[in-house]
């Protein structure tokens, strides 16, 4: 197999950036999901995602020098009142200074972090384009915990004895630091397969399904469709590099029309339903069809260079599909990263 595409999403939820090559580290591809837009409602900060706010697809981002540049595309039928800021290209420093930035508690899928608010210049621009009060936050060097058994290394959340042993060994140097996340959902990277996309594309005869709808980080050519359900570890150019843990359950974001910023009409709005037919294969998320695998950097690596065209091979497999166990619905299980 080959790596056929690479994508990063510096601001979570917005359109991705296609890359030819990049570095893959413990927290994913370089610059991926370091920033996030939140909807501010009566002092509450809620993450803006494509599933909840379809107009995210109208924001195009690019990395130019040391900045992220974002342009908002006004659709043929505008979704919000016109504002001069909508014609302005917003520049966000990739590595902003933190002095003077206020802190904000963020709960993303019950994995919490104290993020940094970037300030009124950025908030005003996103507010003008989204049409609701918005705030841009930056994770900096802060950390979100990995929940459930998504990490290939961390003990399970409810295994107190396992965590005590793990942290004891970490303190004395025989265990690595527990895995942690930026603003990625549940794991540092998402891996998808072109072979599986071909299977999905055949389900919508009048529409061509773009891999961008699945928002992957690393795309491989694949062999048989959905064979990736049983992959456990991938090597890149002969080096074990990606440990795969869980399946990626899909949501209504698949049905968004990327031209209008609205839920798709006709066949364009049926992709999720088409996958429901035979891709509800995760017993831990039985109402979500699956496409793609969540992954972590393999043991013993600080980072690995990945480029389009690299050779990819499956070096470990599993006999049964993994089971989703991220506790995303229970507010009582929300927590911060504990180990700093």
C-alpha positions as CSV (number, residue, x, y, z in Angstrom):
1,X,0.0,0.0,0.0
2,X,0.9,3.6,-0.3
3,X,0.2,6.9,1.5
4,X,-2.1,8.7,-0.9
5,X,-3.0,11.8,1.0
6,X,-2.3,13.8,4.2
7,X,-4.5,16.3,5.9
8,X,-4.3,18.7,8.8
9,X,-7.0,20.9,10.4
10,X,-5.2,23.6,12.4
11,X,-8.5,25.1,13.5
12,X,-10.7,22.1,14.4
13,X,-14.0,21.8,12.4
14,X,-13.0,23.9,9.4
15,X,-11.9,22.6,6.0
16,X,-8.6,20.6,6.0
17,X,-5.3,21.4,4.4
18,X,-3.8,18.8,2.0
19,X,-0.1,18.2,2.5
20,X,2.6,16.4,0.6
21,X,4.6,15.6,3.7
22,X,4.7,16.2,7.4
23,X,5.8,15.0,10.8
24,X,3.7,12.6,12.9
25,X,4.4,12.9,16.6
26,X,2.7,11.7,19.8
27,X,-0.1,14.3,19.4
28,X,-0.7,13.7,15.7
29,X,0.4,15.5,12.6
30,X,2.2,18.8,13.0
31,X,-0.2,21.7,13.6
32,X,-3.3,19.6,13.6
33,X,-6.2,20.9,15.7
34,X,-4.3,23.2,18.0
35,X,-7.1,25.8,17.8
36,X,-10.9,25.5,18.1
37,X,-13.9,27.8,17.7
38,X,-16.5,27.7,20.5
39,X,-20.0,29.0,20.5
40,X,-20.6,31.2,23.5
41,X,-24.0,30.9,25.0
42,X,-24.7,32.6,28.4
43,X,-21.1,32.1,29.4
44,X,-21.0,28.4,28.3
45,X,-18.4,27.4,25.7
46,X,-19.5,24.7,23.3
47,X,-17.1,23.3,20.6
48,X,-18.0,24.2,17.1
49,X,-17.9,21.1,14.9
50,X,-19.1,20.2,11.5
51,X,-21.8,18.0,12.8
52,X,-23.3,20.8,14.9
53,X,-22.5,23.7,12.6
54,X,-22.5,22.7,8.9
55,X,-21.3,26.1,7.8
56,X,-17.8,25.1,9.0
57,X,-17.2,23.9,5.4
58,X,-17.3,27.5,4.2
59,X,-14.0,28.3,6.0
60,X,-10.9,27.5,4.0
61,X,-7.6,27.4,5.9
62,X,-4.0,27.4,4.6
63,X,-0.6,27.5,6.3
64,X,1.4,30.5,5.0
65,X,4.8,31.0,6.6
66,X,4.2,31.1,10.3
67,X,0.5,31.8,10.1
68,X,-2.8,30.1,9.5
69,X,-4.8,32.1,7.0
70,X,-8.5,31.6,6.9
71,X,-11.0,32.8,4.3
72,X,-14.8,32.7,4.6
73,X,-16.7,31.9,1.4
74,X,-20.2,33.5,1.3
75,X,-22.5,30.9,-0.3
76,X,-24.9,31.7,-3.2
77,X,-27.6,31.9,-0.6
78,X,-26.0,33.7,2.4
79,X,-26.6,32.1,5.8
80,X,-25.9,35.1,7.9
81,X,-26.2,38.9,7.5
82,X,-23.5,40.6,5.5
83,X,-20.5,42.0,7.4
84,X,-17.3,43.7,6.2
85,X,-15.3,41.2,8.2
86,X,-16.5,38.4,6.0
87,X,-14.3,39.7,3.2
88,X,-11.2,39.8,5.4
89,X,-8.6,37.0,5.5
90,X,-7.9,36.2,9.1
91,X,-4.3,35.4,10.0
92,X,-3.7,33.3,13.2
93,X,-0.1,32.7,14.4
94,X,0.8,29.1,14.4
95,X,2.6,29.5,17.7
96,X,1.0,32.5,19.5
97,X,2.5,34.1,22.6
98,X,0.5,33.3,25.7
99,X,1.2,36.4,27.8
100,X,-2.0,38.3,28.6
101,X,-4.3,35.6,27.3
102,X,-7.2,34.6,29.5
103,X,-7.9,31.0,30.3
104,X,-11.1,29.1,29.6
105,X,-12.3,25.7,30.7
106,X,-13.2,23.5,27.7
107,X,-15.0,20.2,27.8
108,X,-14.6,18.3,24.5
109,X,-16.2,14.9,24.6
110,X,-15.7,14.8,28.5
111,X,-12.0,15.3,28.0
112,X,-11.3,18.7,29.7
113,X,-8.6,21.3,29.4
114,X,-7.8,24.9,30.4
115,X,-7.3,26.5,27.0
116,X,-6.3,30.1,26.1
117,X,-8.7,32.6,24.6
118,X,-7.1,34.3,21.6
119,X,-8.9,37.6,22.0
120,X,-11.5,39.9,20.5
121,X,-9.9,40.3,17.1
122,X,-10.3,36.6,16.4
123,X,-13.6,36.3,18.2
124,X,-15.2,39.2,16.3
125,X,-14.2,37.7,12.9
126,X,-15.7,34.3,13.6
127,X,-18.8,35.9,15.1
128,X,-19.3,37.9,11.9
129,X,-18.9,34.8,9.8
130,X,-20.9,32.2,11.8
131,X,-23.6,34.6,12.9
132,X,-23.5,33.7,16.6
133,X,-21.2,34.8,19.4
134,X,-17.9,32.8,18.9
135,X,-14.6,32.6,20.6
136,X,-11.3,31.2,19.3
137,X,-9.3,29.1,21.8
138,X,-5.8,27.7,21.6
139,X,-4.5,24.6,23.5
140,X,-0.9,25.7,23.7
141,X,1.1,23.1,25.8
142,X,-2.0,22.1,27.7
143,X,-3.3,18.5,27.5
144,X,-6.6,16.6,27.2
145,X,-6.8,13.1,28.6
146,X,-7.4,10.1,26.5
147,X,-10.5,8.3,27.9
148,X,-11.7,4.7,27.8
149,X,-9.2,2.2,26.2
150,X,-8.4,4.3,23.2
151,X,-4.8,4.6,24.1
152,X,-2.7,1.5,23.4
153,X,-0.6,2.3,26.5
154,X,-2.8,3.9,29.2
155,X,-4.7,1.7,31.7
156,X,-8.5,1.9,31.5
157,X,-10.0,4.9,33.4
158,X,-11.7,2.7,36.0
159,X,-8.6,0.6,36.7
160,X,-7.4,2.5,39.8
161,X,-4.7,0.0,40.7
162,X,-3.5,-0.1,37.1
163,X,-3.2,3.7,37.0
164,X,-1.3,3.8,40.4
165,X,1.2,1.2,39.1
166,X,1.5,3.1,35.8
167,X,2.1,6.5,37.3
168,X,4.6,5.0,39.9
169,X,6.6,3.5,37.0
170,X,6.3,6.8,35.1
171,X,7.7,8.8,38.0
172,X,10.6,6.5,38.3
173,X,11.3,6.4,34.6
174,X,10.3,3.0,33.5
175,X,7.0,4.0,31.9
176,X,6.4,6.8,29.3
177,X,4.1,9.7,30.1
178,X,0.4,8.8,29.6
179,X,-0.9,9.6,26.2
180,X,-2.7,12.9,25.8
181,X,-4.5,14.9,23.1
182,X,-4.8,18.4,21.6
183,X,-8.3,19.2,20.2
184,X,-8.4,16.0,18.2
185,X,-11.5,14.0,19.1
186,X,-10.4,10.8,20.6
187,X,-6.9,10.0,19.2
188,X,-4.0,11.8,17.6
189,X,-4.7,10.6,14.0
190,X,-7.5,9.2,11.8
191,X,-6.5,6.7,9.1
192,X,-8.7,5.9,6.2
193,X,-8.5,3.8,3.0
194,X,-9.1,4.6,-0.6
195,X,-10.4,1.0,-1.2
196,X,-13.1,1.6,1.4
197,X,-14.0,5.0,-0.2
198,X,-14.5,3.2,-3.5
199,X,-17.0,0.9,-1.8
200,X,-18.9,3.9,-0.3
201,X,-18.8,5.9,-3.6
202,X,-20.6,3.0,-5.4
203,X,-23.6,3.6,-3.0
204,X,-24.3,7.0,-4.4
205,X,-24.4,6.6,-8.2
206,X,-25.2,10.2,-9.0
207,X,-22.7,11.7,-6.5
208,X,-18.9,11.4,-6.2
209,X,-17.9,11.0,-2.6
210,X,-14.9,13.0,-1.6
211,X,-12.5,11.6,1.0
212,X,-12.5,15.1,2.6
213,X,-16.0,14.3,4.0
214,X,-14.4,11.8,6.3
215,X,-11.8,14.3,7.6
216,X,-8.9,11.9,7.8
217,X,-5.3,12.7,8.6
218,X,-3.6,9.8,6.8
219,X,-5.1,8.1,3.7
220,X,-3.7,4.9,2.4
221,X,-4.5,3.1,-0.8
222,X,-5.8,0.0,0.9
223,X,-6.4,-3.4,-0.5
224,X,-9.9,-4.9,0.3
225,X,-12.6,-2.5,1.4
226,X,-12.9,-2.2,5.2
227,X,-10.0,-4.5,5.8
228,X,-8.7,-1.7,8.0
229,X,-11.2,-2.8,10.6
230,X,-8.8,-5.5,11.6
231,X,-5.5,-3.6,11.3
232,X,-3.6,-3.2,14.6
233,X,-0.2,-1.7,13.5
234,X,1.1,-0.1,10.3
235,X,4.6,0.3,9.2
236,X,5.7,3.3,7.1
237,X,8.7,2.7,4.8
238,X,9.4,-0.5,6.9
239,X,9.3,1.2,10.3
240,X,6.5,0.4,12.7
241,X,4.8,3.8,13.0
242,X,1.0,3.8,13.7
243,X,-0.8,1.7,16.3
244,X,-4.5,1.6,15.5
245,X,-7.0,1.2,18.4
246,X,-10.7,2.0,17.7
247,X,-13.1,2.3,14.8
248,X,-14.4,5.8,13.9
249,X,-18.1,6.0,14.3
250,X,-19.7,8.5,11.8
251,X,-22.3,11.2,12.3
252,X,-24.5,13.7,10.3
253,X,-21.4,15.7,9.1
254,X,-21.2,13.2,6.2
255,X,-24.4,14.7,4.8
256,X,-23.3,18.3,4.7
257,X,-23.2,20.0,1.3
258,X,-19.8,21.6,1.0
259,X,-21.1,24.2,-1.5
260,X,-24.0,25.6,0.6
261,X,-22.9,24.9,4.2
262,X,-26.2,23.2,4.8
263,X,-27.4,19.6,5.2
264,X,-27.3,18.1,1.7
265,X,-30.5,17.6,-0.3
266,X,-31.5,14.6,-2.3
267,X,-28.9,11.8,-2.7
268,X,-26.2,14.2,-1.4
269,X,-27.9,14.1,2.0
270,X,-28.1,10.3,2.3
271,X,-24.5,9.2,2.8
272,X,-24.9,8.4,6.5
273,X,-28.0,6.4,5.8
274,X,-26.3,4.4,3.1
275,X,-23.5,3.5,5.5
276,X,-26.1,2.4,8.1
277,X,-27.0,-0.6,6.0
278,X,-23.9,-2.6,6.7
279,X,-21.3,-0.5,8.6
280,X,-22.9,-0.5,12.0
281,X,-20.2,-3.0,13.1
282,X,-19.0,-1.6,16.5
283,X,-21.0,-3.1,19.3
284,X,-20.0,-0.2,21.6
285,X,-21.5,2.4,19.2
286,X,-24.2,0.3,17.5
287,X,-26.1,3.3,16.1
288,X,-23.1,4.7,14.2
289,X,-21.7,3.4,11.0
290,X,-17.9,3.1,11.0
291,X,-15.3,4.3,8.5
292,X,-11.7,4.7,9.4
293,X,-9.4,3.9,12.3
294,X,-8.1,6.0,15.2
295,X,-4.4,5.7,15.7
296,X,-1.4,6.6,17.9
297,X,2.3,6.9,17.3
298,X,3.9,3.5,17.9
299,X,6.1,2.7,20.9
300,X,9.6,3.9,21.0
301,X,9.2,6.8,18.6
302,X,9.5,10.5,19.1
303,X,8.2,11.3,15.6
304,X,8.2,9.9,12.1
305,X,8.3,11.6,8.8
306,X,5.3,10.8,6.5
307,X,4.9,11.7,2.9
308,X,2.5,11.0,0.1
309,X,3.9,8.0,-1.8
310,X,5.4,6.3,1.2
311,X,5.1,2.6,1.5
312,X,2.7,1.3,4.1
313,X,2.3,-2.3,5.3
314,X,0.2,-4.0,7.9
315,X,2.5,-5.6,10.5
316,X,-0.1,-6.6,13.1
317,X,-3.7,-7.6,12.8
318,X,-6.6,-8.4,15.2
319,X,-9.2,-11.1,14.8
320,X,-12.2,-9.2,16.1
321,X,-13.1,-5.5,15.7
322,X,-12.4,-3.3,18.7
323,X,-15.3,-2.0,20.8
324,X,-15.9,1.7,21.4
325,X,-15.8,2.7,25.1
326,X,-15.2,6.4,25.2
327,X,-17.5,7.8,28.0
328,X,-18.7,10.8,26.0
329,X,-22.2,11.0,27.3
330,X,-21.7,10.9,31.1
331,X,-20.9,14.3,32.5
332,X,-19.7,12.8,35.7
333,X,-16.8,11.1,34.0
334,X,-15.5,14.4,32.5
335,X,-11.9,15.1,33.7
336,X,-8.7,16.9,33.2
337,X,-5.3,15.4,32.4
338,X,-3.9,14.4,35.8
339,X,-0.2,13.8,35.4
340,X,1.6,17.1,35.2
